[in-house]
Amino acid sequence: MPSRLLIAAALAGATISCGRPSQHQPLYAAGSEKDEGHGLLARASSNLLTSDETATESLPSRTSARRTFDDEAGGGEQFGGDQYGGGGMFGNNAYGGATYAAYVPPPWPYPAVNRQPRYQQQVGLTAAIEGTITWRGPIPKVTTSCGTLDPLSISRERAVAGILVYIERVTTGRVLASAIGEQRPSLVGGVIVKRGCALAPLVQVVNPLPAQLAIHGDAKRTRLKITTPGATSPSSIELQEAGRVALQLKTGVTRVESDDATIGAAWVVGVDSPYYAITDDTGRFRIDELAAGTYDVTIFQPPVPTVANGKLSYGAPVIVHRNVRVTSGTSRLDVALGK
């Protein structure tokens, strides 16, 4: 028995005899209640496997099962009828074109947004700033009616993780990689998740702007208080169980907290510069691909809250500025936070 016939026999089992489908166990019509998935196309595939003599056999002549590819692109009975919405198969109306069957997607009036950097881009920049952020004084810990929180992530070696370090004003900088088909860099940040008694991450940077901030809920409903840059008063919004809310971010600092002041707040910093870093578990950071010059480096630390009657109260963030001169190599910047 030829090897191809052996393969077909193993696949088809008792339904194939001498290279032909058995007439003792007829296949049910494709799509009927008793159809087990073999269907008309599978029966034709079994015929094609058995021998060279049957390789040219055509599919059954039922119109609803006919698949033709003989006409020009878009002709014939593509996939059982009109071509995925009508028109040419690879023309204007098929495979992601203007229609799908009778559905026409509405026009979405997205405004054109320029996210190009506001500085002169230059290749081959080699200067960098790196350092470590540490903590001095007692390690803070607070307890609310929701539970115990770590307002900052401080290791036993007093290294502070999750501190934002960034450079806001740059005249010459790195060349940004563009997204596919668009001359803009990929978006960084923009998501907050409620996790029990805190919003996470504690601090994040969002770049480039304008951008959206999405806030995701957990199993417990809460009402959020959101303070945006330049706002005279915070806005209030409900975050339902497993819900999601979104808002437009502005340049500057946005604070998100619970309206009842029982869960830890989150801080979002929107910047238009690509020079930023978040300290790791050892408190280290590095900002590279800088042009030679003097930079105003900003260290952003969220404030440690005070607690009264189980409620959290926040002051202003701790913002430290350092002027750092860089040439073609790496300049060092170490900062100790806390009292």
N, C-alpha and C positions, 0 to 999 in steps of 0.2 A: 504494500500500500504506500503510495507516495507520501512524503513527509507532510505536505500541505493537507492531505486528506486526513492524516493522523491528528494534526492540530485541530482541524475542523470537527473531527469526530469527538475529540475530547471536550471541545467547547459546546457542541450541540447535543451530545449524549444520545438518548434514544430517539430524538426527533429527526435524525438524519440517517438515511440508509442509502448506500451506493451513491453518495453525492447529492441526493435529493431530499427535501423535507418529507418526513413521514406523513402519509395521509390518514394514519390512525389517530393522531392527536392534532387536529386542526388548531391553528392559532386563532384566538379570539380577535375580533376587530380592534384595531388600535383605538384606545380611548373608551372602550366599552367597560362595563362594570367588572367583567371577568378578565380583562387584559392585565397580564402580570408584568408588563413592561417590555416584552419581547417585540411585539408590534410588527408592522410591515417593513420598516427599515431594517430591523434586526434580522428578519427572515431573509431579506435580500442580501445582507452582509454574510449570512451563513452560506448562501449560494456562492457568493464570490470567493469564499475561502476554500471550497471543496476541490475545484479543479480549474484548469485553464479553459476548459470547454465552456464552463458556466460563468466565467468572469465577465463576459459581455452581456449577460442577461440583464434585462431592464427591470426596473421596479414594477410592482403591480400597477395596473392601469387605473386605479382609483384616483379621481381628480383631486380629492382632498389630501392625498398622500404624495402627490407628484412633486418632485423637486427638480427644477430645470435650471440649467446655467448656460443654455445655448444661445440665448438672445444677447443683444448688446447689453451693457451694464444697465440694469433696471428693467429689462424686458422679461417676458415669460411669467411663470407663476412662482415667483420667489417665495420659498418657505410657506407654501400652501395658499397663496393669494397675492394681494398687493404687497409691495416691497416695504415692510416695516413702516407703514405710514404713507405709502403711495409714492409715485414719482420714481426717478432713477435710483437704483440701489446705492450708487455712490454719488448721486446727484444732490440737489439742494434739499430734498425732503426726506432722506433716509439716513439711518445710522447717526443720530445726533444732529440732524438738520432742523428744519423749521417745524416739522410735525412728527407726531407718533400716532398713527391711526387718525382719529379726528381731533386729537389734542394739539393745541397750539400754545406754546409757553408764552406767558405775558412778557413784555419788555420790562427789564428791571433798570430803572434810571439811576445806576450807580454813578456818582460824580467821579470825575478823574481826580486822583489824589497824587500829588507830587511828593514822593518820599526820598528824593535824592538828597544826599548830604549837603549841608550848607557850608562846605569848605572846599578848598582845592584838593582834589585827589592826586596822590603821587605814589608811584611804585617804589619798592626797594627801601622802605623805611626800616631802620634797625634799632632805634632807641626804645627803651622800655623802663617802666617803673614797677618795682616789686617790693613787698614788705610783709609785715605781720601786725595784726591788730590784737592787742591783749587787754586784760581787765585788771584793774587795781581796786582794792577795797572788798567789802563783803559781796558774795555772790547773791544776787537778788532772787527771791522766790515769793510768789503771792498766792493767796487762797481766796476764792470767791464762793458764792453759794452754789456755783456749778462744779467747782473742783479746784485742785492745785495746778498752777501754771508756772512754766519757766519763761519769764518775759524775755530772756536772752539765752542763747545757747553757749554756755561757757564750760570749757573743759577743766579737768583737774589742774592742768598746766596753765590755766587762765587764758587760753586762746579763745577768741570769740568768733564763732561761726555765724554766717548769715549777715555780716555787715557789708553794706554797699559802699563801694569806692568808685568814684567816677570823675571824669574830666568833662566839663560842660562846654567850655569855649575853646574851639580849635580852628585855626585858619588853614592849616595844611594837614592832611591826614591820609590814612590808608585807603586803598581802593576797595570798595565794597562789592562782594559777589552779588550778581543779579539773580532774581528768581527766573525760572524758565519762562521765556516769552515776555518778561516784563523787566524793565530797567529799574528795579528797586530791590533793596535787601530784604531778606526774610524777617518776619516779625519775631521778636523775642519777648517772652512774658505775656501777661494778660489774663491769667486764670487764678482765682482764689477758690479754695474749697473749705467749707465748714466741717471741722472734725471735732465733734464733741464740744469741749469747752474752749476751743480756739479756732481762729481763722488762719489758714496756712496757704502759702508760706508767710512767715512773719514780715519779711521784706522782699520785694522784688523790683526789678527795673523793667520798664516797657520801652521798646525802641523798635523801629522809628515811629514817629507820630505823624498824623493822628492814628489812633488805634482804639480797639474795643477792650473793655475789661469784663470778663464773664465770671459770675459768682455762682458756685454750685452748692446746693444744700445737702444735708444728711437726713437721718431719720426723724429729726425733730424740727418742727417749724420754728422760725424766729423772725423777728423784725430787725432790719438793719438800719443803721444810721451812717450815712455816707457824707463825708466832708471833702469837697473838691477844691482845687486851688482858686483863690479869689472869691469863694462863695461867702456871703454874709451869714448864712446859717446852714446847718446840715440838712440833707434831704432824708426822708424815711421811706423804706420800701420793704415789702414782705417777701421773705424767702421761704417758700413752702417746702414740705417734705420732698426730698430728692428733686427740688426745683432748680431753676436756673434763671438768673436775672443778668442783664447786661447794661452797660453804660459807656458813654464815650469818654475817653481819657483826654486830659489836657496836660500840657507841660507843667511840671511841678509835682507836688506831693498830694496824693489822695489817701484819706484814712477811711477804713471800713471797720465798723464795730457794731455790736449789738445795741439795740435801742434801750434794753434794760441794763446794759453795762455789766453783764455777767460772764461774757466770753471774751477771750483775748482778741485784740484788734489786729488788723493787717495793714501794712503800709505799702503803697505803690508809688514809685517814682518814675515819672515820664520824662525822658531826656531825648534831645535831638542829636546827641553825639554818640558814636559807636564805641567810645572809650569808657568802659565800665567793667567791674568785676565784683563778684560776691565772695567773701572770704570762706575758705573751706573749714573742715573740722579742726585744723591746726592753726586757724587764723590767718593763713597765707592768702595773698592775692598777687596778681600780676596783670599789668596793662602794657601791651607791646604794640609794635608797628607805629611808633611815634616819630614825628620829625624832631630834629634838634630844636631846643628852645626851653622856655620856662613856663610851667603849667601850674594852674590853680587846681589842686587836687581836693575833692570833697569827700569826706568820710561821713556817711549817714548812719546814725544809730537811732532806732526807735526808742521812745522814752520808756523808762521803767515806771509802771503805773503804781499809784497808791490805792489802798483798799479801805473802804469805810462801809460798814454794814453789809459786807458781801458784794459791794459794787466797786467796779474799777473806774479810776479817774486818771486821764492822761494829760500830761502837759505837752509842750512842744518837743519835737525831735531834737536830738543832740547832733549838731552839725559842726564838724571841725574842718577847717581849711588849712592846707599846707602848700606853700610854693616850692616846687621841685624843679631844679635845673637838670636837663638831660642833654647828652651829646649823641654819640653813636652807640654807646653801650647801655648798661643797665644801671639805673640810679636806685638808691635804697630809701624806703620810707617806712618807718616803724612808728606806730602810734599806740599809746596806752589810754584807754577810756575808763570812765568811772571816777569816783572820788578818791 
